């Protein structure tokens, strides 16, 4: 539980991520923030996202436009716009500051000029900590996740943290590992130098994923280079 005398800062938050913990609030209107270090951790193996046949067909129609950090505040607001949320005002403000400092990022999916889905998280070294995603149109969040994971793979990221695992995430390729296994992966990832979410232009990642999709819904091996 957060100490009432402790002021959360972006520096403290980044240090927490590097140590394997992350913050949550009890609810939108709660003043209490607590730190979480799950015994079992959810991760997406880089390159392990499962593109279903239906999602592959949707992506190959190329009906969406994909952007990076074009609407960070809107993405977080949409993620918090649900009956139960761990994103309170303080957490929203903290991630907005991390975004301003270049550590928090969002990927947006647009259809007909409106946000159809999106995802945001924190990048530290070669680790990306996925915080939340939302969908306003069919497969909006799946589309965002597919493009983000493919983009991070091309940029050289080695760890994608989903924090917890759900049946939905598991169906997309996420796996659950022990806390100790996660911490063994975390340290070398956050200490990696020279990795950036901008290492590869997003447009190249979008084209690469679309070019790798097959009618059966699989993704051909595509190793990107910057």
C-alpha positions in Angstrom: 0.0 0.0 0.0 1.2 3.5 -0.8 2.6 5.4 2.2 0.5 8.5 2.8 3.7 10.5 3.2 5.2 9.2 -0.1 4.8 11.3 -3.2 4.8 9.3 -6.3 7.1 10.8 -9.0 8.0 9.7 -12.5 11.5 8.7 -11.2 10.0 6.5 -8.5 7.7 4.9 -11.0 10.5 4.1 -13.5 12.5 2.6 -10.6 9.6 0.5 -9.6 9.3 -0.9 -13.2 13.0 -1.7 -13.2 12.5 -3.6 -10.0 9.6 -5.6 -11.3 6.6 -3.8 -9.5 3.9 -1.6 -10.9 1.2 0.7 -9.3 -2.6 0.2 -9.2 -5.4 2.1 -7.6 -8.5 0.5 -6.1 -10.7 2.5 -8.4 -11.2 5.7 -10.4 -12.1 7.7 -7.3 -9.7 6.0 -4.9 -6.8 8.0 -3.3 -4.9 4.8 -2.4 -2.3 3.4 -4.8 -0.6 0.1 -4.1 2.4 -1.7 -5.6 2.0 -5.1 -7.2 4.6 -7.8 -7.9 2.6 -10.9 -9.0 3.7 -14.4 -8.1 2.8 -15.4 -11.6 3.5 -12.9 -14.4 2.0 -12.6 -17.8 4.3 -11.9 -20.8 4.1 -12.0 -24.6 7.1 -13.8 -26.1 8.5 -11.4 -28.7 7.2 -12.7 -32.0 4.6 -14.9 -30.3 1.4 -13.1 -31.0 -1.2 -15.3 -32.5 -3.0 -13.8 -35.5 -6.3 -15.6 -35.9 -7.8 -16.2 -39.4 -10.5 -13.6 -38.8 -8.0 -11.0 -37.6 -5.7 -11.7 -40.5 -8.6 -11.2 -42.9 -9.5 -7.9 -41.2 -5.9 -6.6 -41.3 -5.4 -7.6 -44.9 -8.3 -5.4 -45.9 -6.2 -2.5 -44.7 -9.2 -0.5 -43.4 -7.3 1.1 -40.5 -4.6 3.7 -40.1 -2.1 3.1 -37.4 -0.2 5.9 -35.4 2.3 6.0 -32.6 1.9 8.6 -29.8 -0.7 10.6 -31.8 -3.3 10.6 -29.1 -1.7 9.3 -25.8 -4.2 11.1 -23.5 -7.2 9.9 -25.4 -5.9 6.3 -25.3 -5.4 6.4 -21.5 -8.8 8.1 -21.1 -10.5 5.3 -23.1 -8.7 2.7 -21.1 -10.0 4.2 -17.9 -13.5 4.6 -19.2 -15.0 1.3 -17.9 -17.0 0.3 -14.8 -13.9 -1.0 -13.0 -10.6 0.6 -13.5 -7.3 0.9 -11.7 -6.5 4.2 -13.4 -7.2 7.1 -11.0 -6.4 10.8 -11.5 -2.9 10.5 -10.0 -1.9 7.5 -12.1 -3.3 9.3 -15.2 -1.1 12.3 -14.4 2.0 10.2 -13.8 1.8 8.4 -17.1 1.1 11.6 -18.9 4.3 13.0 -17.4 6.2 9.8 -18.4 4.8 10.3 -21.9 6.1 13.9 -22.0 9.5 12.6 -20.9 9.6 9.9 -23.7 9.0 6.8 -21.6 5.3 6.1 -22.0 3.8 5.4 -25.4 0.6 4.7 -27.2 -0.4 3.0 -30.4 -3.6 4.0 -32.0 -5.9 2.3 -34.5 -8.2 4.6 -36.5 -11.2 3.8 -38.6 -13.0 6.4 -40.5 -11.2 9.1 -38.6 -12.2 7.9 -35.1 -10.3 5.8 -32.6 -11.2 2.2 -33.0 -8.8 0.9 -30.4 -5.4 1.5 -28.8 -2.9 0.4 -26.2 -0.4 2.2 -24.0 2.6 1.3 -21.8 6.0 2.1 -20.6 9.3 1.5 -22.4 12.5 1.0 -20.4 15.6 -0.3 -22.1 14.5 -3.3 -24.2 11.4 -3.9 -22.0 7.9 -2.7 -22.7 5.4 -2.8 -19.9 1.9 -3.0 -21.4 -0.5 -1.1 -19.2 -3.9 -1.2 -20.8 -5.8 -1.4 -24.1 -9.2 -0.6 -25.3 -11.5 -1.4 -28.2 -14.4 0.8 -29.6 -14.8 -1.2 -32.8 -14.5 -4.9 -33.6 -10.9 -6.2 -33.0 -9.7 -2.7 -32.2 -7.5 -3.8 -29.3 -6.3 -7.0 -31.0 -5.2 -4.9 -34.0 -3.4 -2.5 -31.8 -1.6 -5.3 -29.9 -0.7 -7.1 -33.1 0.9 -4.0 -34.6 2.6 -3.0 -31.4 4.2 -6.4 -30.8 5.4 -6.6 -34.3 6.9 -3.1 -34.2 8.6 -3.8 -30.9 10.1 -6.9 -32.3 11.6 -5.0 -35.2 12.9 -2.3 -32.8 14.9 -4.9 -30.8 12.7 -5.2 -27.7 13.2 -8.5 -25.8 10.4 -8.4 -23.1 6.7 -7.5 -23.3 5.1 -7.5 -19.9 1.3 -8.0 -19.7 1.5 -8.0 -15.8 -1.4 -10.5 -15.5 -2.6 -13.1 -17.9 -6.2 -13.7 -18.9 -7.9 -16.3 -21.1 -8.2 -13.6 -23.8 -4.5 -12.8 -23.7 -3.6 -16.5 -23.5 -5.6 -17.1 -26.7 -3.5 -14.5 -28.4 -0.2 -16.1 -27.4 0.6 -14.7 -23.9 2.1 -17.1 -21.4 2.5 -17.1 -17.6 5.8 -17.4 -15.9 7.1 -17.4 -12.4 8.1 -14.3 -10.6 11.7 -15.5 -10.5 11.7 -16.3 -14.2 10.3 -12.8 -14.9 13.0 -11.1 -12.8 15.7 -13.0 -14.7 14.3 -11.7 -18.0 13.7 -8.2 -16.6 17.2 -7.1 -15.6 19.0 -7.6 -18.9 16.1 -6.1 -20.7 16.0 -2.8 -18.8 19.8 -2.6 -18.8 19.9 -2.9 -22.6 21.2 0.3 -24.3 20.4 1.7 -27.7 16.9 0.3 -28.1 14.1 2.8 -28.9 10.5 2.5 -30.0 11.6 4.8 -32.8 14.4 2.6 -34.0 12.2 1.5 -36.9 9.6 3.8 -38.6 6.1 2.6 -37.7 5.2 2.6 -41.4 7.8 0.0 -42.0 6.4 -2.2 -39.2 2.9 -1.9 -40.5 4.0 -2.8 -44.1 6.1 -5.7 -42.7 3.3 -7.2 -40.7 0.8 -6.9 -43.6 3.3 -8.4 -46.0 3.9 -11.3 -43.6 0.2 -12.3 -43.1 -1.0 -15.4 -44.9 -4.6 -16.3 -45.8 -4.5 -19.1 -43.2 -3.9 -16.5 -40.4 -0.3 -17.2 -39.7 2.6 -14.8 -39.8 5.6 -15.6 -41.9 9.0 -15.1 -40.2 10.0 -11.4 -40.7 13.1 -10.2 -39.1 13.3 -6.4 -39.4 16.4 -4.4 -39.5 16.7 -0.7 -39.1 
